[in-house]
Amino acid sequence: MIRADKISLDTIGKKVENGERLNLDEGVFLYQDDVPLNEVAELANMVRERKNGNYAYYNINTHLNPTNVCVYRCNFCAFRADLRDPRGYLMSDEQILARGQEAVDNGCTEMHIVGGLHHQKKFDWYVNVVKILHDAFPKLHLKAWTAVEINWFEFLTKKSVREVLEVLRDAGLGSMPGGGAEIFHREVRDQICEHKADTGKWHEIHRTAHEMGIKTNATMLYGHIENAYHRVDHLIRLRETQDVSGGFQTFIPLAFHPDNTELAELKKLKKPSVMMDLRTMAVSRLMLDNFPHIKAYWIMLGIGTAQTALSYGADDIDGTVRHELIYHDAGATTPEVMSVEDIQRLIVEAGREPVERDTVYNRVIRDPQNMSQWTTGEPLEVG
């Protein structure tokens, strides 16, 4: 192992070229302001093209947040509401099914389902959200409930993680999103979300899902009270879980949006800079050598930064993202939906080849006579 005082961009570059794994000290080194970002980007791009060629993936998807009422009071969240808060809402079955119909009519292949942990709703209500959508629209892939929600369902039912996931899978769950990871290191996590699923539980839930053949994603919320050490530690913990269970598909770095959050008021925080966004994207690609994909989530990054990120390690730009509420409530100023034409254009402008994928990274083939009709093609893994 290279000693910390002997680390340089040159030594890191040789390891990347040889496909060798970077350690924590090397990851922290890459976050230093005096390490040229363009050179870090070149290394990240090397890994990105080794794994995914010149492809840049997107999908046609919609979000569903069935309620914003939540028992937890995470101080970085602008979405949640108390039970009697005028902002609080709870969608009916009819509203949920209408959202599913809208998704299908617009050619969506995926519905991303997350929300609050409602004080008065039992596990059956959350299962029902998945079941009624799956029964009505069986072709629509349901990516539902974060590890935090699964942990809440454990509490409600006194069932094991596996038992909870079995019930949800039988109802129609197809895969899981990666939210709730925030920052794993305890000295940060205890300050921003001390009551919800802890780091060990988050990883246990994802490992169990992977053992059951359920693919999942992973995230990291950065740009608040954490530092470079905490970020790289977070990435290494994800990498270690992936070594064991192998079911993570995509990593999504999530830039903290401070507007309307208690954390921003307490700490006088501002949104991360574009340079921080791009450096985090590049370092993530270099550290997560066993993750197939890195996503530049345009909702949080902004369209221009997400486009640039396609040269900083990202190979995926998410999708049309209809009805996203969580990050817009926190001050995201990006559009609430982006057309396929605009997504394809920004990918082509970045010098990449746009490829529509489904949730589990199969090529999507559209009927040119009716673009809302589609079939699944071959898997899209490259490297």
N, C-alpha and C positions, 0 to 999 in steps of 0.2 A: 504494500500500500504506500502511496505517495505521502510523505510527511506534509502536515498543514503548511509549514513554512517553505515548502518547495513547490506549492501549487502555482501554476501559471496557466494562462489560456492555451499556451503551447502544449503543456502536458495533458491538459483536458482534451484538447483537439486530437491528440494522438490516440487517446483512449476511445473517443467517439468514433474515429476512423476505423479502429480495430474492433468495434462493437463491444467494448468493455464497459462495465457498470461504473457509474460515478458514485462517490460516497457523499456523506453529509457535508464535510468540509468543502468539497469541490462545488457542491450545489450552492452553499452560502457564498463562496468566492464569486460565483457567476452573478450574484445579486449586487456586488459592489459597484458603486457609481462609476469608478474609474476603469472598470472592465468594459471595453467598447461593445455597445449593444449590437452594432452591425456584425461584429465577428461572432458574438453569441448566436445571432440569428442565422448566420451561415452554417454553424454546426447543427442548430435545430432543424434547419431546412434539409440538411444532409440526411438526418434521421427520418424526417417526414417523407422525403422522396424515396428513401430506402423501403419504407413501410407501405406507402400509398401512391408511389409514382407521382404523376401530375394531376391526379384526380382531386376534386374538391366536392364533397358530398353535401346534399341537402335533402330534406324531405318536406312533404306537404302535410302539415300537422295542425292541431288545434289544442288549446289548453282548456281544462275544466277545473275550476276551483269551487267545489260544491258548497262550501261555507267558509267564512273568514272568522267565525267565532272560535276562540281557542283558549284552552285552560292555561297554556304557557304564556309567559310574558317576556320573551326574548327581547333584549333591549336594542337589537339591531333591526327588528322587524317593523315595517310600517303597514303591513297587510292585516294583521290580527285585529280582532275587536272583542270586547267583553260581551257577555251574554245580553246585557241590557243596553248596549251601546247602539245609538241610532244608526251607526255605520254597519252594524252586524247584519248578516243575511244568511239564509239557508234555502238552497234551491229545492224545489219540489221534483218529484219523479217526472212530471210533465215537462218542466224546464230542462231537466237533464236529458231527456229523450229528444227534445227539440234541438238541443245543442249537438247531439249525435246525428240527427237528421241533417242539420246544417253542414256538419263535417263531411258526411258521405256525399251530399249534393255538391260540395266543393272539391271532391276528389281526394280528401284526406286519407292517408294510410294509417295515421296514428292519432290517438288522443292521450294527452299527458294529463294525468289526474293527481292533483295534490290539493291540500287545503288545511283548514284549522282542525284542531281536536275539540270538537263541540262537547261542552259540559254534559249535555242531556241526551246525546246520541249513543246508542249501544253499537257494538261491533256489527250487528246485523244490518244496520243502516249503511255502513261503509261497504259491506259485502253487496248489498242491494244496488248501490251505485254501479258497481262493476257488472253485476248480473243482468240488470235490465238493459244496459248498453250492449253487452255481449249477445244477449238473446235477440235484440232488435237489429243489431248491426254486426253479425258474426265475423265479417271480413275486416272490420276496423280493429287494429291492434291497440290494446289498452295497456299503457305504461302507467302503472298506478301505485301510489302510496310509497312514501319515503321510509327509510329505516326508523325514523322518529315516530311515524304513524304506526308502523308494525309493532314497535315497542309499546305504544299506547294500547294497541289491540291485545297484546299479551296481558297487560294490566287489567283490561276490561274483562277478559275471558278466562284468565288464569291458565290459558293454553300455552304450549311451547311455541317458539318461533316457527318450527317446522309445521306444527298443526295449524297455526294461523295462516301460513303461506299455502298450505294444502287446501284450506277452505277457499281462499281467494283465487287460487289457480283453478279450482273446480268451477268457480263462478265465472271465470273468463279472463283473469289477469294474464297478460302476456309477458311483461317484463317490469322492472322497477327503475324509477329515476334515482339520481344520486344525491338528492338534497339531504339536508340535516347534518352533513359532515362538518360544515363551518371550518373551525380549526381544531385539530385533535389534541394539541398540547394542553395539558390541564391548566396551566397558569393563565392561558387565554380563555379556554372553554368555560372555566368556572366564572369568568367575568361577564361573558356574553350570553350564555345559555345554560346556566348551571343545573337546571331541573330536568332538561330533556335528555333523551338517550345519550349515555356517555360513550366515550370512544370505543371501549371494549364491546359494548352492546352493538354499536353501529357496525363494527367489523363482523361480529358474530352473525348478525342478521344477513349481511351480504354473503358471507361464506356459506351460510345455510341455503340461501337462494341459489347460489352457484352449484352446490351439491345436488340440488333438486333440478338442475338444468334451466333455471330461470336466469336470464342475462340481466345485468344491472349496469348502471353508470355510477360515476363518482364525481364529487365536486370539492371545491375549496373556496371559502369566502375570504378574500384578502383585501388589504387596504384600509384596515381599521386600527386596532391596537396591537396587532401582531407584528413581528419583525421577520427578517429573512430566515433566521434559524427556525422559527415556528413553521414557516411555509415549507421549507425543505424537509423538516421532520415529518410534516403532514404527508408530503409526497412519498417519502420512504416508507411510511406505514402503509400507504395504499399499495405500493410496490410489493411489500412483503405479503400482504393478503393475496394479491394477484399471483404471486409465486405459488401459493398454497392451493387456491381454488380456481383461478383462471377464468372467472366469469365476467370480469369488468370489460365492457366494450369501449367506453368513451370516458375521458376525463374532461370536465368543464371547469376552468377557472372562472369564478364569479366575482366581479369587481363590486365592492361594497358601495351602495348608493345611500348617502346619508340623509337625504331629505325625509322629514317626518319621522325620524327614528330617535328614540331616547338616547341611544349610544352617541349619536352625533352631538346632541345637546350637552351631554355630560363631558365629552372629550374634545369638543370643538373640532370635529373631524370634517375633512373635505373628501370629495371623490378622488380616487387614485388617478394619477396622471396617465396620459397615453403611453409614456415611456415605461411606467410601471406595468401597465397592461401588457405591453409587448414583451417586456423582459420576463414577466411571469409566464406568459405563453411559451416562450423559448425555453426557459429553465424547466418548465413542466415536461415539455417534449424530451428534453435531454435526460431528466431523472427517471421518467416513467418508461423505461426501455421495454417493459412487457405489456404496455397498453397499446392496442392497435390504433386507437384514434384519439385526437385532441380536438376539442370543439371550441370555436370562436363564437360565443353566443352573442349574436348581434344586438339582441334586446338590451343587454347590459353594457356591452362595449361601445355601442354606436356602430353604424354601418361602415363608416370609413375605417375605423380601427379594426373591425372584424375583417374587412377586406385586406388590410395590410397584414393582419395576423396569418394569412394564408402563406406568407413568406417567412413567418417566425415560428413555424412548427405545427400550426393548425392545418388540418385536412378536412374539417367539417364546419359548416356555417349554421347548423341547425336548419330551420325551415321557415314556413310561412307564419307560424306561431300566431294563430288567431286567438283572441280573447285572453292574452296574458295579463294578469292583474298584479301579481306579487311585486314585481320590480317596477312596474309603472306607479304603484302606490308609493314606492320609495324614491320616486323622482326621475325614473328613466324617461327620456324625452324622445326615444325612438318611436317609429310608427307602431300602431297596434296590430298591424298585419303587413306582410310584404308579399308582393305578387311573385309568382314563379319567374316571370319575365325579368323582374328586377334582380332576383337572386341570381339567375343565370348570367345576367349582364355584369354584375359586380364580380362574379367568379371569373368570367372571361377577361374582364379588364385587369384582373390580378394575374393573368397569364396561366390560369388553370383550366382544366376541363371539367365542366359541371356534370355531375352524375346524380340522378335522383335515386335515393335508397329507401328501403323500408326501415323499420325500427331496428332490425337485427342484421342490417347491412347486406341485404340482397338487392340487386338491381330491380328497379320498378320500370315496367314497360307499359306505356300509356297507349290507349286507342286513339289514333290521330283524328278519328271522326267524332270521338266523344271523350274529352280529356278527363272526365270524372270517372271513367272506366279504366281499370288497370289490372295487370297480372304481375306476379312475382317472377323475376328472372334468376340468374345465377348469383352465388355469393360474390362479394366484392373485395375480399381480402387480397392484397397484393404481396406484401413482404412478410 
